[in-house]
Each structure stands twice: as C-alpha cells, then as structure tokens.
Amino acid sequence: MMKVFLWISTVSQLLLIWVKYADAFTFHQPGYSPKRTFALASSRKVIDWYVQQPLESLVPKEEALAILSELINSDAMIDDTEALVSRNWDSLDRRLREESRSTAQILGQETTDRVLRSVSNLNEYDSGAVRAFLESDAINNLFAKVLYDGIFEFTQKIDIFGNILSRLPIIGPIRKQIVSETKKNLDKTLGPLVQQFLGTYTKVAVGEATDFVLSASNRESFGAANVRLVSSLMERPVNSLLPDKSVTDKLKDDAFSYIRNVEIEDLRSYLDFAYDFIGDKSVENVVPVDKFLDASPTLQRTVDNLWEKALIASREE
C-alpha cells in the first residue's frame, strides 16, 4: 500500500513539474510545447465554431435591437465616436486632397487596362431604370430646350422671310424693317406653337432615345462611351475628384444627426430586413475561412500567434 502511495505521489510530482516547465521542452520542432499546441488547436476550434454559426445564433435579433438601442441612447458614446470619426475623417480628407496622382497611376497600367476592359462589357442596361431616368422632368426639360433652340436657330439661319422679301421690288431700308418685324412676330407666334408641339413630341423623343440606348446594335458604341467616361475619371488626379470639403463635412454631420434622432421602430425595420436576408447565414456561407487557412500557412501562424497573445494577456489580467 505504501509503495502504491509513493508511486502515485512520485508520478503526481513529475506531472506537476512537466506542466510547470512544459514550455522548456521541445519535441518535434523549435518552440513546440504542449501548452502552445493546446492554444493553437483551440484557436482553430474557435474559428471553426464561429464561422459555422448563423447570425441569429450568434446575436439574436432582439438582442441586436437592444444593443443598438442602448448605443444610440448614450449621448456620451455618440459624442466620443463623432469626435474620433471627425479626427480620422479630417486626416483622410487631407491626405486625399494632397494626392496629385491619378487613379490610373496608383493602380498601374495593367490593372487600369483590366478595369477598362471590364467596363466595356457593361453595355447592357436595365430597361426600367433607363426609362425612369429619361422620362424624368429634368431630362424632358432638357430635350424640350435642345429641340426648341435647334428649331429657332434653324429659322434664324435660313432666314425664310428675308429670302422671300429680297425678291420683291421693295426699297432696301423698308425691306430690312419688314424683315426685322417679321422675325419678331415669328418668334412671338411660332415660339408658343413650337413649345406646345414639343410638350407632346418630347415624350416621343424620350421613347426613341430609350429604344436607342437599349438597342442591341448600339451596345458596342455605348460600351465604348462607358470606357471613355471611366478612363477620363481615372486619368484625373485623385484630389480633383473630391467634392468640396463643406459637402463631405455636411454628409458627416447629417449622418450623426440621423444617428442621434433615429427612432427605435426604424431600427427594428432595418434589422427585420437584414435578419430576413442573412439571419440564417453564417460566415462560411460567404467566406471559405477554412480554405483560406489551409491554403496559407502564414495566415494560420498569424492567427495562432494572435490567439496565443490574447490568451497570455487574459491570464495576466
């Protein structure tokens, strides 16, 4: 009996010594230890568990609503967040406004060419969106103005009455006066008639323009137009593409004003939409995390190191 007790005692002491100094032992590779192996195995298990959980399981919708409600009701939190965002926003804004290179120069010629080739293939448009755009009041007014100016300019250029009167036996000064008065009356008389005509014809013109844009035979030309537009933007300096600072500042202020005044029912409707769409989805439905980790040993080591440091930090606390 005493021998058994001594044997158990000895084994226990050896185990304690092994656990205490386990990090000093190496078995298969430098830096190997049972503690570290357990930590690294745990990191992969945690990741595997996390990426397999649907959003509703990780954060139930009602819990998410409670979190958002608590956050937007904390004036101190919103003030601190706005100050932090403003600081970073201003820093980024200054950096971008100092950037004199073009987007094409930043991306490089090969990437720029790839982008433009992709843009050239974006030559099919949604018919509903095209019609809604072209039938808007702004576009209708544009069509009407262009057509009216064109018709009026045509009547002025060809000088119909001037050519007719020039053949009549009328003394020069009188003829000029008649021509001038005729043109004035023509504008007064013809102007309203043209505008009335364009009020109905513009809709026809918009319809024809829509058909022209959506026509399969014009896809190549519109693809080329898309390339020209995007290329011109990519060739411009980055700082020339930025809106005025007052515009971006107002955008930021409006965003935080909305956050401060948003209603809880609005948040609920947003969450209802989001959870109906992705509530049953998990991370692995969107990103193949396992394949990333398996394909990149460096990524796996980085994750393991971060996990181990987190564990050490939690033990130190």
C-alpha positions in Angstrom: 0.0 0.0 0.0 2.8 2.4 0.9 4.5 1.6 -2.4 1.4 2.4 -4.3 1.1 5.7 -2.4 4.7 6.6 -3.1 4.3 5.7 -6.8 1.2 7.9 -7.2 3.0 10.7 -5.3 6.1 10.5 -7.5 4.0 10.4 -10.7 2.0 13.4 -9.5 5.1 15.4 -8.7 6.6 14.6 -12.1 3.3 15.7 -13.8 3.4 19.0 -11.9 7.0 19.6 -12.9 6.2 18.7 -16.5 3.2 21.1 -16.7 5.2 23.9 -15.0 8.2 23.6 -17.3 6.5 22.3 -20.4 7.4 25.3 -22.4 11.1 24.5 -22.0 10.7 21.1 -23.6 10.9 20.6 -27.4 9.6 17.5 -29.1 9.1 17.9 -32.9 10.1 21.4 -33.7 11.6 24.5 -32.1 9.0 26.4 -30.0 6.8 23.3 -29.6 5.2 22.8 -26.2 2.0 21.0 -25.0 0.6 24.3 -23.8 1.3 26.0 -27.1 -0.1 23.1 -29.0 -3.3 23.2 -27.0 -3.6 27.0 -27.5 -3.1 26.6 -31.3 -5.6 23.8 -31.5 -8.1 25.9 -29.6 -7.7 28.8 -32.0 -8.7 26.7 -34.9 -11.6 25.2 -33.0 -12.9 28.6 -32.0 -12.7 29.8 -35.6 -14.4 26.6 -36.9 -17.2 27.1 -34.4 -17.6 30.8 -35.1 -17.8 30.6 -38.9 -20.4 27.8 -38.7 -22.8 29.7 -36.5 -25.7 31.6 -38.2 -26.0 35.2 -37.4 -29.3 34.6 -35.5 -27.4 32.2 -33.2 -24.5 34.5 -32.6 -26.6 37.6 -32.0 -30.4 37.1 -31.8 -32.3 39.9 -33.5 -33.9 41.1 -30.2 -30.5 41.2 -28.6 -29.1 43.2 -31.5 -32.0 45.6 -31.3 -31.3 46.1 -27.5 -27.6 46.7 -28.2 -28.4 49.3 -30.9 -31.0 51.0 -28.7 -28.5 51.3 -25.8 -25.8 52.6 -28.0 -27.9 55.4 -29.7 -29.3 56.4 -26.3 -25.8 57.1 -25.0 -25.0 60.7 -25.8 -21.5 60.4 -24.4 -20.8 57.4 -26.6 -22.1 59.2 -29.7 -20.1 62.3 -28.9 -16.9 60.4 -28.4 -17.5 58.4 -31.6 -18.2 61.5 -33.6 -15.0 63.1 -32.3 -13.0 60.1 -33.3 -14.6 59.8 -36.7 -14.1 63.5 -37.3 -10.4 63.2 -36.4 -9.9 60.3 -38.8 -12.1 61.8 -41.4 -10.2 65.0 -41.5 -6.9 63.1 -41.6 -8.0 61.0 -44.6 -9.5 64.1 -46.3 -6.2 66.0 -46.0 -4.3 63.0 -47.4 -6.6 62.6 -50.4 -6.5 66.3 -51.2 -2.8 66.2 -51.3 -2.8 63.2 -53.7 -1.9 64.6 -57.1 -1.5 61.2 -58.8 -4.3 59.8 -60.9 -6.2 56.6 -60.1 -4.6 55.0 -63.1 -1.1 55.9 -61.9 -1.9 54.4 -58.4 -3.4 51.2 -59.9 -0.8 50.8 -62.6 -1.3 50.3 -66.3 -2.1 46.6 -66.3 -4.8 46.9 -63.6 -6.2 50.0 -65.3 -6.5 48.2 -68.6 -8.3 45.3 -66.9 -10.8 47.7 -65.3 -11.5 49.4 -68.6 -11.9 46.1 -70.4 -14.5 45.1 -67.7 -16.2 48.4 -68.1 -16.5 47.9 -71.9 -18.5 44.8 -71.2 -21.0 46.7 -69.1 -23.1 47.6 -72.1 -26.5 46.2 -71.1 -28.8 48.4 -69.1 -32.0 47.8 -67.2 -34.9 49.0 -69.3 -36.9 50.2 -66.3 -34.1 52.2 -64.9 -33.3 53.8 -68.4 -36.9 54.7 -68.9 -37.3 56.1 -65.4 -34.2 58.3 -65.9 -35.0 59.5 -69.4 -38.7 60.2 -68.5 -37.8 62.4 -65.5 -38.8 66.0 -65.6 -35.1 67.2 -65.8 -34.5 65.1 -69.0 -37.8 66.1 -70.5 -37.0 69.7 -70.0 -33.5 69.2 -71.5 -35.0 67.5 -74.6 -37.5 70.3 -75.0 -34.9 73.1 -74.6 -32.5 71.5 -77.1 -35.2 70.9 -79.6 -36.7 74.4 -79.2 -33.3 76.1 -79.5 -32.5 74.0 -82.6 -35.7 74.8 -84.3 -35.4 78.5 -83.5 -31.8 78.6 -84.6 -32.8 76.9 -87.9 -35.5 79.5 -88.7 -33.0 82.3 -87.9 -30.2 80.8 -90.1 -32.2 80.1 -93.2 -34.0 83.5 -93.0 -37.1 82.4 -94.8 -38.9 85.7 -95.0 -35.7 87.6 -95.8 -35.1 85.5 -98.8 -38.7 86.0 -100.0 -38.7 89.7 -99.4 -35.4 90.1 -101.1 -37.0 89.2 -104.4 -39.8 91.8 -104.0 -39.4 95.3 -105.5 -39.2 97.0 -102.2 -36.7 99.7 -101.3 -33.7 98.4 -99.2 -34.4 100.2 -95.8 -38.1 99.3 -95.9 -37.3 95.7 -96.8 -34.9 95.5 -93.8 -37.6 96.9 -91.5 -40.1 94.4 -92.8 -37.7 91.5 -92.3 -36.9 92.6 -88.7 -40.5 93.0 -87.7 -41.4 89.7 -89.4 -38.7 87.9 -87.4 -40.0 89.4 -84.1 -43.6 88.4 -84.9 -42.4 85.0 -86.0 -40.7 84.4 -82.6 -43.9 85.6 -80.8 -46.2 83.5 -82.9 -44.0 80.5 -83.6 -42.4 80.2 -80.1 -45.6 79.2 -78.3 -46.6 76.8 -81.1 -43.2 75.1 -81.1 -43.3 74.8 -77.3 -46.8 73.4 -77.4 -45.6 70.9 -80.1 -42.6 69.9 -78.1 -44.7 69.3 -75.0 -46.1 66.2 -76.7 -43.2 65.4 -79.0 -40.6 65.3 -76.2 -42.3 62.1 -74.9 -41.9 60.6 -78.3 -38.2 61.7 -78.4 -37.6 60.2 -75.0 -39.2 56.9 -76.1 -36.9 56.9 -79.2 -33.9 57.7 -77.1 -34.8 54.9 -74.7 -35.1 52.4 -77.6 -31.8 53.7 -79.0 -30.0 53.2 -75.7 -31.4 49.7 -75.2 -30.9 48.5 -78.7 -28.5 45.5 -79.0 -27.0 47.1 -82.1 -25.8 50.1 -80.1 -24.3 48.1 -77.2 -20.7 48.3 -78.6 -20.9 52.1 -79.0 -22.3 52.6 -75.5 -19.6 50.2 -74.2 -17.0 52.5 -75.8 -18.7 55.5 -74.3 -18.5 53.9 -70.8 -14.8 53.2 -71.3 -14.2 56.8 -72.3 -16.1 58.2 -69.3 -14.3 55.9 -66.8 -11.0 56.4 -68.4 -11.3 60.2 -68.2 -12.1 59.9 -64.5 -9.2 57.5 -63.9 -6.8 59.8 -65.6 -7.7 62.8 -63.4 -5.8 63.5 -60.2 -7.5 61.9 -57.2 -7.8 65.3 -55.4 -9.7 66.7 -58.4 -12.4 64.0 -58.0 -13.2 65.0 -54.4 -16.3 67.2 -53.6 -15.8 70.4 -51.7 -14.9 69.9 -48.1 -18.1 71.6 -47.0 -20.1 68.8 -48.8 -18.2 66.0 -47.1 -18.5 67.7 -43.7 -22.2 68.1 -44.2 -22.5 64.5 -45.1 -20.7 63.5 -41.9 -22.8 65.9 -39.8 -26.1 64.6 -41.3 -25.0 61.0 -40.6 -24.5 61.7 -36.9 -27.6 63.8 -36.7 -29.6 60.9 -38.1 -28.0 58.5 -35.5 -28.9 60.9 -32.7 -32.6 61.1 -33.9 -33.3 57.7 -35.3 -36.5 56.0 -34.0 -36.4 52.6 -32.4 -39.1 51.4 -34.8 -36.9 52.4 -37.8 -34.0 50.3 -36.3 -36.4 47.4 -35.9 -37.5 47.6 -39.5 -33.8 47.7 -40.6 -33.0 44.6 -38.5 -36.0 42.8 -39.8 -34.8 43.3 -43.3 -31.2 42.3 -42.5 -32.1 39.2 -40.5 -34.7 38.1 -43.1 -31.9 38.2 -45.6 -28.8 36.9 -43.7 -30.1 35.8 -40.3 -29.8 32.1 -41.2 -26.4 32.6 -42.9 -23.0 32.0 -41.4 -19.6 33.4 -42.2 -18.7 30.3 -44.1 -21.7 30.9 -46.4 -19.9 34.0 -47.6 -16.2 33.4 -47.0 -14.4 29.9 -47.1 -12.3 30.6 -44.0 -11.1 27.0 -43.7 -9.8 27.0 -47.3 -8.0 30.3 -46.6 -6.3 29.0 -43.5 -5.4 25.7 -45.2 -4.1 27.5 -48.3 -1.9 29.9 -46.4 0.3 28.5 -43.6 1.5 32.1 -42.9 -2.1 33.2 -42.2 -2.7 30.2 -39.9 0.5 31.1 -38.0 -0.5 34.7 -37.7 -3.9 33.7 -36.3 -2.3 31.3 -33.9 0.1 33.9 -32.7 -2.7 36.4 -32.1 -4.7 33.8 -30.3 -1.8 32.9 -28.1 -1.0 36.5 -27.2 -4.7 37.1 -26.4 -4.6 34.1 -24.0 -1.5 35.4 -22.4 -3.0 38.8 -22.0 -6.1 37.4 -20.4 -4.1 35.4 -17.9 -2.0 38.4 -17.0 -5.2 40.3 -16.1 
